[in-house]
Amino acid sequence: MDAAGAGTPGAAPVDGEHMAHIERAIAAAQQRGTASAAAHYATVLGGDVADVVATAVDAWASVGEVVPHVVTHLTISVGSPSATDGGAR
């Protein structure tokens, strides 16, 4: 390993390595069927609220295992009219 401690549990990833973990979390959401759209620096989740929350928690936990600073913003809207206006479901 390098001097920055990449690969050491709890160590900060080398610049850019965090994106691979984020991309894996997005891929997992896509496989789960809850990733419904991409947005500016975000992934729009949709579906049953339990599945959406589980996806967000799993993503936060999996990325947080290797990236020491993880920020998650989750807004939940139930029965949003945007779903009928062509928005994310």
Secondary structure, DSSP 8 states (H G I E B T S, - for coil): --TT-TTSTT----TTHHHHHHHHHHHHHHHHT-EEEEETTEEEE-S-HHHHHHHHHHHHHHHHTT-S---------SS-GGGTTT---
